[in-house]
């Protein structure tokens, strides 16, 4: 018998997904032993990592928050520190903090069919140790915390100013009175630009191509009314479903009537900017809404900063950096004291953990997802992946509850092993339905989905809720003792 520490369930990652998984394990699988391993020195995941000015949610907090711990702060679109405080309070309140082991980075996981166990290799305090678990649940998100995307900007080494990446924002950076160029047009860039302008910078957003941007109220007045007339949990649930339906409606309209959504977004931007020319030049992408992720700006703060002249937008491509800034292919030069490279993330599904099954390597790019949670041919392993067209937590919580349902079925029937098996000849499809650069760059490393249930990962909360909470957990699954 091995003398390694053994746990029934090992969760990797203590962000939104991992904390939610801890709650569901505690309430739905109370007899099982479990722990959460977190590579960083603090819980919170994304919300502990990102410290750049203005960092905030790009989804409403009624759906990004946990259904078992409704969000009650007045801000429906909240900043990073508020979200991190919410996560810490939730973990403390529900007895999850004491199960989290900080500074524990999982580097490898090896499944043995003979023992029906995962042997997990962990780095902690400069040393490596191993432990075993019966079920491994990866809640580490889908991007690389250690290395962002590097687009190899030409001539960057000649620039004499300061270069900063949002993922590693320095605490002591003062931008007041300085010229700042933010390279990028995604969620991070549209958050940074108005925040840097508020901090006194002369800020320019340099984008290669525009992004579709929608303005939403920072506070949800309907939610505020519901909180006054309904009990706390009921008000949270009602607000949650109101926003779920609203988000789904926007996505479906974008897919079915893209011209209508293009017109709505363009008119909204023009109203906020006070200029149709600015919209035509800098806020009208060539692609349809939700071909790439739709960006949200609370109370139109980006548009207000541009309209007031506190921020500027330039749509062009970089020829080269020069000592004092950036030369563009149009011949224009942008002076800069600070350049912020908001150029995107690198996807790293399953935390980059090296996985083997009976000694055979199983890279994620060779796998097929089952219900968007497990992998065909990989026993007793689940991975938590949220939505790309709605709040991450909506799907993460369904995944957490599905895993606990599966564990409950295995316990009731004395099964030790559960393995999904894909049918022969099933057509594979890309996992994430976006044309965004970070998705396309990672195409070779992402698993596939299938062409029908239970292998199709739908971006639809209501359909997923029915399937994940009520479906037959034995479908396309083999069990063993």
N, C-alpha and C positions, 0 to 999 in steps of 0.2 A: 504494500500500500504506500502511495506517495506521501511524503511528509510536507509537501507544498501546501500553502494555504489554499483552501477550496471554498468557492462561493457558488450558490445556485445560479445567480445571474450577475454578470459583470457589465456595467454600463460605462461607456467611454464618452466623456465630455460632460461638463457641468454648465452648459448654457441653457437656453430656453428648452431645448429638446430633452437634455439630461435631467433637468430639474422636474420637468413634466413627467418623465419616465419614472423618476423616483417617487413622485406622488402616486402614480398609478400602481407601481409595485407595492407600495406600502398599504394601499387601500384595497387592491384587487388580488394581491398575492401575499397576504400577511405572514404566511408560514415560511416563505423562502428567505434565504440569506442573500444579501446583495450589497454592492458598493458601487460608487461612482468614482472613476479615475479621471482626473483633470490634469492636463500637462502644464497649464499655467499655474501661477501662484495665487490665483483668485478665481472664484466662480464668476459666471456671467457671460463667458464666451465672447461673442461679437461686441457686446455692450461693455465689457471690460477692456477689450483690445483697442477699440477705436476711441481716440481722445481728441480728434480734430475739432476745430470750432464749429459749433452748431450741430454736431452729430445727433441724429434723431431717427425716429422710425419713419419708414416710407409706407407703412400701413397703419390703419387706425388701431388704437390700443385696445379697443373692445374686442377685436379679433386677434390681435397679436398677444394680448394678455391671456392668462389661463382661464378656462371656463370654471374651474373650481375656486378661483381667486379673482373675482371681477375687478377690473381696473376702475378706480373711483376718482382719480385725479381729474381736475377740470380739463386738462389738455387731452384732446383725443389723438393728436399727433404730438408725441412727447419727445423730449430731448434725452440723450444718452444717459446722463447722470440719474434722471428720474427712473428710467427703465432699469438701470443697474440696481438702484435702491429697492425697486419693486421686486426684482429677482432675489435679492438678499433677504428681504423681509419674508417673501413667500417660502424660501428654503428654510429659514429659521422657524417660521410658524408651523410648518408641517413636518418637522423632524427630519429634513433632508440634509441640512448642513452637516450634521454629525456623521453622515454616511459618505461624505465627499472627501477624497484623498487628493489634496493639492500637490502639484509638483510631480505627478506620476504620469509619465508619457509612455503610452503603449506603442511599441515599435514592431512587434510581430505577434501573430496568433496562429497556432498550429493545431489542427483538429486530428484526433486519433479515433478512428471508428472502433478499434479494439477496446478502448477505454471509454468511449462515448464522452470525451472531454475536450475542451479547448485548453491548451497550455499557452498562456499569455506572457510575453516578455515585456517587462516594464523598466524604464529608466527612472531612477529617483536618487537625488543627491549625488549624482556622479557615478552611481553604480547600477548594475543591472540585476534584477531578480525575476523570478517566475512565480506565477500562481495559476491555478486551474479554475475553470468554471464550466458548468453544464450548458449554459446559454450565454452567448455574447451579443450585446446590443450596442451598436455604434451610433452614438448621438453627437458626433463631432462636426456636424455641419457639412458643407460641401466646398469650402475654399481653403486655401493655404494661409495659415496664420503667420507663417514665417517668411514667406516670399511672395510679394505681389507681382503682377504682370509687369515685365520690363520690355517696352516697345523698342528699345535700342535707339533712342533719339539721337539724330546725327549731330556731332559736334558738341555734345553736352559737356565734354571734358574741358572745353575752352571757356565755358561760362564762369564768370568771376563772382557771381552772386551765390545765394544759398538755394539748394535744391532740397525739397521736402516731399516725402510721400505721405499721403493721409494715414496710411496704416501705421506709420511710425512718427507721429507728430511730436515734435519736441516741446516740452513743457514751458521752456523759456523763450519761445519765439514771439517777438513783438513786431507786429506788422504796421503799427500806427505810423502814418506819414510815408510809407514805403510803397513802391510799385510792385504789385503782385500779379503774376500771370498764372492762372489755373488752367492746366491743359486737360481737357476732357469735357464731356457734356452729359454724363450719366448722373445717377442718384447722388454720388459723393460730390461731384462738381457743383450741381445746382444747390446743394446744401451749403457748401463752403463759400460760394461767391457772396451771397447776402450777409453771411456771418462775418467774413473778412471786411466787407464794406462797413458794417456796423462797428468793427474794431478800428476803423480809421484808415484802412488801406485804400489805395487807388488800384482797384482790382479789375482785371480783364479775364473773361472766360474765353479761351482759345479752343475752338472745336473744329474737328475735321468735318463732321456732319452734325446736323441738328438732331435733337431728341424730342419726342412728343412729351409735353409737360402739361399737367392739369393742376389747377389751383383748388385746394380744399380748405374748408374752415379749420383753424387750429382747434376750435372747440365745437363739440357736437351738441347743438341745442336740443335736438330730439332726445338724445341720451339724458341731458340734464332734466328734461320734463319727466322722462320715465323714472328717474331716480327719486323724483318728488312724489310720484303717485304709486310706485310699486316697492315692495320690499327689496333689499339689496341684491340678493341672488337672482330674483325674478327680473329686476331692472337690468342687471348685467346680461342675462340671457336674451331678453327682448332686444336690447341694443345690439348685441352680438349678431342675432339673426337679421335684424334690419340691415346691418352693414354687410353681412354675408350676401344677402340678396342683392344689395346695391352693387357690390363689387362684381358679382356674377353677371348682373345685367349689363354693366359696362363692358365686360370682357366679351359676352355673347354678341352685343351690338357691334363691337369692334371686329369680330370674326365674320358676322353675317352681313353687316352693312358698313363696311369700312369707310365709304365716302361720307356717310352721315357722321361718323365719329370724327373723321378728319375735319369736317366743317365745324362741329361743335368745339373741338379743341382749338382750332384756329380763331374762331370768333371769341372764345374765352380769353385767349392770349392777347388778341387785339384790343379787347376791352380793358384788360389790365395794363397793357403797355401804352395805350392811347395811340397806337400806330399800326396800320396794316402793313406798311413797308418793313418794319422791324420783324413782323411775323413772317413775311414772305422771304426775307433775307436770312433769318437766323433761327426761326422756330417752326419751320415746315419741312420735316424729313421726307425723303423719297420713299420710305417704306410705310406700310399701314400701321396704325396703332395696334400694339401688342404683338407685332412681328418681333419687336424687342420690348423689354419691360417699360411700361409707362411710368414716367417720373411724376412725383407729387411734390408740390411746394405749398406749405401751409400759409394761408391768407395771402397767397401770391407774392411771397417775400422776394423771390428772385425778380419777378416782373417789376415790382415796386422799386427795387434797387437800380434796375436798368433804366426805368422811366425817369427816376430822379437824377440820373447822371452819376450816381455813386458807384456804379458798376457798368462795364461795357462788355459787349459780345463781339468776337471776331470769328468769322467762319473762313478758314483757310488751312493750308497744310504747311508743315515746317520744312524749310529748305535746310537750315542749319542753325545751331546756336552760335552766337557771337559773344565776345566778352561782356557786353552790356545788355544782352537780351536774346531775342529770337528773330531771325530773318525768315520771312515767309516766301512761298513760291510766287506770290503776287508782287514781290519786291519790297513790300512793307516791312518795317522793323518795329518790333515791340520792345521797348525798354523795360527792364525788370531788375529789381533788387532781390526778389524771391520768386522762384518758379515752383509751383505745386503740381506734381505729376499724378493727377487723378485719372490715371490711364487704365484702371481696371484691376480685377482680381484674377487669381489663378485658381481654377477648380482643383480640389484634391479630395475626392470622395473617399469616405471611410478612413479619413485621417491619414492616408498614405501608409496604413499598416500593411506590412508584408504578410499575406495570408497563404497558408497551405492547407490542403485537405489530404490526409494520409501521405504526406510528403510531396504532393504535387502542388506547385504554385498556382494560385487562382487570382490573376490580376483582374481588376474590376472591368477593364475593357473587354474581357472575354465572357462576361456574365450576362444573364438575363434576369430582370427583376420579376418577382412574384408579388402581386398586390402592391407594388411599389415599396415593399418592406423587406422581403427576403430575396435570396438568389437561388436560381435553379442549380441543383447539384451541390449546394453548400449547406450542411446540416447545422441546425441550432444556432443560426446567426441571423440577426436582423439589422437593418440600417434605417435610420430616420431621415427622410427627405421631405421637406415641406413643399408648399406650392410655389410656383413661379408667377402665378397670376392673382395671388391673394396672400393673406398673412401666412407666414411660415407655420405658426402655431396651430392653425386650423387642422392641417394634415398631420402635423407632428403628434397632436393629441390623439387623433384617430389611430396612428401607428402605435402609440404607446398602449392604447386600450386593446388593439388587435393582438399585440405581443402578449399581453396579460391573458387574453382569452385563450390563445394558443397554449400558453403555459398551464392554464387551468385544465384544458382538455388533456394535455399530456399527464398531468398529475392524477386526474380522475381515472385514467386508463392505464396508469403505470408505464407509460411510454417514456423512454429516455432520449429518443432521437426523433426529430421531425425534419424531413428534407423535401422541398418542392422539386417536382420533376416536370420539365417542359415537354410538350408533345413533339414528336418528330415532324419536321417540315414546317414548323411555325415561322411565319415571316417576321423578321426583326425590324424594329423602328427606332429612331432616335429617342432617347429618354426624355429630354427637355425640349418642348416645342417653341424654341426661341432662335432667332437668327443673330442674337447678340454675340459680339466678338469673344467674350469669355467662354461662352458655350461652344462656339465653333472651334476655338483653340484647343478645347479639351475633348473633342469628339472621340479621339482614339482611346481615351482613358475612361470614358463613361460607359456604363453597362447599357444594354439595349432593353427595350420593352417589346412585348409581343403585339399581335394584331387583334387580340380579343381577351375578354376576362378569363381567368384572373391575372393575366399577364399584361394587360393594358393599364398604364398609369394615367388615369383621367384627371384633368385639372378641373374637377367639379366636386365641391364639398358635399352637396346634398346626396349625390349618387354614391360618393365614397363613404359617407356616413352610414348609409344603408348597408353597403357591402362589408365595410370593416367591422361594424358592430353586430351584424346579424348573419353574415354569410357562413356557410359551412366551412369550418377550419380544416376539414379533411380533404377538401377539393384539391386535386392535383398534388396531393401530399402523401408521402409514404412515412410510416412510423416504425420504430424498432425499439426493442428492449435491450 
